[in-house]
Amino acid sequence: MHSVRDTASSALRTLLHDQPTTPAKVIFAWQMAAGATLSRAAECVWSPDGTLRVRARTPEWQREIKRARPMIAERLRHLLGPDVVRAIVVQDASRSSKE
C-alpha cells in the first residue's frame, strides 16, 4: 500500500516529465517542493544554466528558505530530474547580491 503523498508525488513527477523544461515549469515545481508558505514568501527566477534564484521577502524568510534549501533541492530533483536545478541561490529582497 502506498501513501497518498507518495502517489501524488509520483503522479506529479510523471506529469512534469512530459512537459518541456521552461521557467514556468520550474517555478511550479518550486511551489510544490517548497510548500505553500515558503513559496509565498519568495519570488523565483530560473535560468537554463540550472540556477534558481530565490528572493525572500524578508531576512527572516531568507533564513527559513536557506534552512529548507537541502530538502527543497531534493524534492526538485525528484520532480524535475537531477540536472534541471543545479543551484539554489537565496537572496533577500533588500539586496541583489548572491548569498
N, C-alpha and C positions, 0 to 999 in steps of 0.2 A: 504494500500500500504506500502511495506517495502522498506527501503533504500537499495542501492546496498551494502553498507558497512555491514549492519546488515545481509543481505542474505549471503554475502561472509563469514562473521564470523561464521554464523550458519553452513554453508557447511563445512568449515574448521574444526570446532569442531566435526561434525559428522564423517568426515574422520579420524581425530586423535583418536576419541573414539574407533574405531575398530582396532587400531594398538596396539601392546604390548608396554608397557612403557619401553623405552630404553633411554640411554643418547642422541642418535641422535634425537629421537622424541622430547625430552625436549629442546634440543638446537634449533631445528627447530621452536618449539613453542616460544622460547625466541626471535628468529629473527622476527617472526610475531608480537609478543607482544611489543617488543622494537622499531620496525621500522627499516628501512634500515640504517639510520645514526647512531643511538645508537648501533645497533647490530654490525656494522663495527668497532665501537670504543672500542670494548671489546672482550675478549675471555672468554668462559664459560665452566665450568665443573659441571656436575650434579652427585650427588651421591644418591643411593637408600634410604638413610635416609631422603631425601627431601631437602637437601641443594644444592642450585645453587650458585656456586662461580663464580663471575663475576670479571674478572681482566681488569680494564680500561687501555687503552694505555697511558694515561697521567693523571696527577692530575686534570686537567680541565674536562676531560671526566668522571673521577671518581665522581666529584661534580655533573655533569649533570645526571649521571646514578642514583646517590643517590637521587636526587630531583625527578626523574621519577619513583623510585622504587615502591611507592604505586600503581601508575597507571599500571605499568608493572605487578606487583603481581596480581592485579585484572584481568587483561587480561589473565594471565597464568591460574588462577583459572577457568576462563570461558572456555579456550581452553582445559585444561587438567583435570580439576576436582579439588576439594578442597584439596586433600591430596598428590598431586604429588610433588609440590614445596612448602615446608613449610617455608623455609627461603631463602632470597637472601642476600648473603654476597658480598659486593662490595669492591674490593681491587684495589690498583693502581699498575701498572706494576713494579715499583721500590721496592715494599715491598711485603712480603708474609704473613704478619700478618692479622688477622681478623679486620674488622672495624665495 
